[in-house]
Amino acid sequence: MKLLLTSGGVSNQSIRDALVGMLGKPIAESTALCIPTAMYGMLPGTAVMTWRQIAGQTSTPMVELGWKSVGMLELTALPSIAAENWIPLVREADVLLVCGGDVLYLHHWMRESGLADLFPSLRETVYVGLSAGSMVMAPCVGERFVGWKPAAGGDGALGLVGFSIFPHLDNVMCPENTMAHAERWAARMPVPGYAIDDETAIKVVSGGVEVVSEGHWKLFER
């Protein structure tokens, strides 16, 4: 897959241009699947936000970009659905729009649903993550971001990239996501970490990593 890992969605022209380049065609000619599952890990407080994400009525643009079509893929439902009824939908989509919420809840359902097993074969699919949807690609997320707790414990995630992400840097709605907090988070991480604000994304294509930003960010090396 081609990864566009954002903190605040496709929030500016630079990130949008990167997305179009990864798609290889206009957004208006591309099909998308929205995955809202991470939000359910934060219920009940996020019930309205879950609907807004799906409806494209947020300040973190994903669904509302002008896609040719947008479907919804709810990971918690997939174990009860025959694989032949949903796997073709994933394979045919140009892009997966993976919303924010609780990152470990999302990781659990990516594994449980079987979606994560498909990722290695989705060579041309563009994956756009928002907050937790981006963080889940990391080897681990850090104790700072453990909310919903998996039965086995820990803070492990998919490990499809070699770094972790600290999102919403200096967002006034997230008062504990300052650079000072990011530095303390990074000091405890076993892998490199990116602290990124909502105007920044990390593009990963064929193993190459590029930061796309109209805001501010910092890489914490190990």
SULGI-V981854 format. One record per residue. N is the residue number from 1. RES is the residue in one letter. PSI is psi in degrees with one decimal (none if undefined). OMEGA is omega in degrees with one decimal (* if undefined). Layout:
# SULGI-V981854
N,RES,PSI,OMEGA ; N,RES,PSI,OMEGA
This chain:
# SULGI-V981854
1,M,156.3,170.5 ; 2,K,128.3,-173.2 ; 3,L,133.5,170.4 ; 4,L,100.2,-170.6 ; 5,L,109.1,-174.6 ; 6,T,162.1,171.6 ; 7,S,-37.5,-174.6 ; 8,G,27.9,179.9 ; 9,G,-164.9,-179.0 ; 10,V,78.7,-164.1 ; 11,S,-8.2,179.7 ; 12,N,173.7,-174.0 ; 13,Q,-34.4,-179.5 ; 14,S,-43.6,178.9 ; 15,I,-39.7,178.0 ; 16,R,-43.0,178.1 ; 17,D,-39.7,177.7 ; 18,A,-40.8,178.9 ; 19,L,-46.9,179.9 ; 20,V,-40.3,177.7 ; 21,G,-37.7,179.1 ; 22,M,-35.8,178.0 ; 23,L,-34.9,-176.9 ; 24,G,13.8,177.6 ; 25,K,166.3,-178.5 ; 26,P,152.9,176.0 ; 27,I,-37.4,-178.0 ; 28,A,-13.2,177.6 ; 29,E,9.1,-173.3 ; 30,S,144.1,179.4 ; 31,T,144.8,-174.8 ; 32,A,152.2,168.8 ; 33,L,127.7,177.7 ; 34,C,131.8,179.4 ; 35,I,101.6,-175.8 ; 36,P,5.2,-166.6 ; 37,T,-38.3,-174.9 ; 38,A,-30.5,-178.7 ; 39,M,-32.2,-176.9 ; 40,Y,-20.6,177.3 ; 41,G,-5.8,-178.3 ; 42,M,11.3,177.8 ; 43,L,153.7,7.7 ; 44,P,-10.4,-172.1 ; 45,G,-18.0,-175.2 ; 46,T,14.9,-176.2 ; 47,A,-46.4,179.8 ; 48,V,-40.8,-179.9 ; 49,M,-34.8,177.1 ; 50,T,-46.8,178.0 ; 51,W,-41.6,-178.6 ; 52,R,-37.6,177.1 ; 53,Q,-47.4,-178.8 ; 54,I,-39.4,-176.4 ; 55,A,-8.1,-178.9 ; 56,G,36.0,-179.0 ; 57,Q,57.8,-176.8 ; 58,T,175.1,174.4 ; 59,S,8.9,179.9 ; 60,T,82.3,-168.3 ; 61,P,126.9,175.4 ; 62,M,-69.8,-177.9 ; 63,V,-31.3,-170.1 ; 64,E,24.2,-174.5 ; 65,L,-8.7,-179.7 ; 66,G,36.8,-179.5 ; 67,W,155.2,173.6 ; 68,K,-41.3,174.5 ; 69,S,153.7,176.4 ; 70,V,124.3,172.6 ; 71,G,171.5,177.7 ; 72,M,135.6,177.3 ; 73,L,109.9,-179.6 ; 74,E,111.8,-172.0 ; 75,L,-31.9,-178.2 ; 76,T,-20.3,179.7 ; 77,A,-20.8,-169.3 ; 78,L,-36.0,179.6 ; 79,P,-20.2,-179.4 ; 80,S,6.6,-178.4 ; 81,I,138.4,178.3 ; 82,A,135.9,-176.5 ; 83,A,-36.2,-177.2 ; 84,E,-10.4,179.0 ; 85,N,-14.4,179.4 ; 86,W,-28.9,-179.2 ; 87,I,-41.9,176.9 ; 88,P,-33.3,177.8 ; 89,L,-41.0,178.8 ; 90,V,-45.6,-177.2 ; 91,R,-31.7,-176.9 ; 92,E,-18.6,-178.1 ; 93,A,143.0,175.1 ; 94,D,-30.8,-174.4 ; 95,V,143.3,170.6 ; 96,L,124.0,179.3 ; 97,L,104.5,-171.7 ; 98,V,110.5,-171.6 ; 99,C,170.0,-178.8 ; 100,G,179.1,-177.1 ; 101,G,-132.1,179.5 ; 102,D,119.2,-171.5 ; 103,V,-38.6,-178.8 ; 104,L,-30.2,173.1 ; 105,Y,-43.4,176.8 ; 106,L,-44.7,178.9 ; 107,H,-45.2,179.3 ; 108,H,-47.9,-175.4 ; 109,W,-23.9,171.2 ; 110,M,-39.0,177.0 ; 111,R,-49.3,-174.6 ; 112,E,-36.9,-177.5 ; 113,S,-21.7,-175.0 ; 114,G,-4.7,-180.0 ; 115,L,-42.4,-178.3 ; 116,A,-31.1,179.4 ; 117,D,-23.8,-179.4 ; 118,L,-22.7,-170.8 ; 119,F,-44.3,-178.4 ; 120,P,-24.3,-177.8 ; 121,S,-7.0,-177.7 ; 122,L,66.7,-169.5 ; 123,R,-36.9,-175.9 ; 124,E,-5.8,-179.4 ; 125,T,138.3,174.1 ; 126,V,126.7,178.7 ; 127,Y,118.3,177.0 ; 128,V,114.7,-180.0 ; 129,G,146.9,175.0 ; 130,L,114.3,176.7 ; 131,S,-108.9,179.1 ; 132,A,-32.9,176.8 ; 133,G,-23.7,174.1 ; 134,S,-44.4,-176.4 ; 135,M,-31.2,-175.5 ; 136,V,-18.0,179.6 ; 137,M,-12.3,-175.3 ; 138,A,163.7,173.4 ; 139,P,-32.9,-179.5 ; 140,C,161.7,-175.3 ; 141,V,-15.6,-178.0 ; 142,G,145.5,-178.5 ; 143,E,-29.9,-180.0 ; 144,R,-29.6,-174.4 ; 145,F,18.4,175.5 ; 146,V,112.8,175.6 ; 147,G,-85.8,172.3 ; 148,W,132.8,-173.9 ; 149,K,122.9,175.7 ; 150,P,156.1,-177.6 ; 151,A,-35.4,-178.8 ; 152,A,-5.2,-178.8 ; 153,G,-171.2,176.9 ; 154,G,-178.7,-178.3 ; 155,D,23.1,-177.3 ; 156,G,147.3,176.9 ; 157,A,-156.0,-169.2 ; 158,L,-31.5,179.8 ; 159,G,29.0,178.3 ; 160,L,-10.1,169.1 ; 161,V,165.7,-174.9 ; 162,G,18.4,-178.2 ; 163,F,164.1,176.4 ; 164,S,166.7,-173.4 ; 165,I,131.8,171.5 ; 166,F,106.1,-172.1 ; 167,P,175.2,172.2 ; 168,H,39.2,-179.5 ; 169,L,125.7,177.2 ; 170,D,28.0,173.2 ; 171,N,128.5,-176.1 ; 172,V,-21.4,178.0 ; 173,M,-8.9,179.4 ; 174,C,75.4,-172.1 ; 175,P,-18.1,178.9 ; 176,E,10.2,178.7 ; 177,N,51.5,176.2 ; 178,T,169.7,177.7 ; 179,M,-35.0,177.6 ; 180,A,-41.8,176.5 ; 181,H,-38.9,178.7 ; 182,A,-38.6,179.7 ; 183,E,-40.2,178.0 ; 184,R,-40.3,176.0 ; 185,W,-48.4,-176.3 ; 186,A,-34.5,-178.4 ; 187,A,-22.1,-178.9 ; 188,R,-2.8,-174.7 ; 189,M,142.0,179.3 ; 190,P,-3.7,-178.0 ; 191,V,164.1,174.4 ; 192,P,154.3,-179.6 ; 193,G,142.9,174.1 ; 194,Y,126.4,167.0 ; 195,A,122.6,-175.1 ; 196,I,143.9,176.0 ; 197,D,-176.7,-173.2 ; 198,D,0.3,174.7 ; 199,E,16.8,-174.1 ; 200,T,145.9,174.3 ; 201,A,159.2,175.5 ; 202,I,120.7,-178.4 ; 203,K,127.7,179.8 ; 204,V,113.8,-179.9 ; 205,V,124.0,178.4 ; 206,S,37.7,177.6 ; 207,G,-12.7,178.4 ; 208,G,139.2,-177.2 ; 209,V,128.5,-179.8 ; 210,E,133.9,175.8 ; 211,V,130.1,177.3 ; 212,V,118.2,-170.6 ; 213,S,140.6,165.1 ; 214,E,15.9,-178.9 ; 215,G,-130.8,179.7 ; 216,H,153.4,-175.2 ; 217,W,168.3,177.1 ; 218,K,137.5,173.3 ; 219,L,126.5,175.5 ; 220,F,107.2,179.7 ; 221,E,158.8,172.4 ; 222,R,none,*
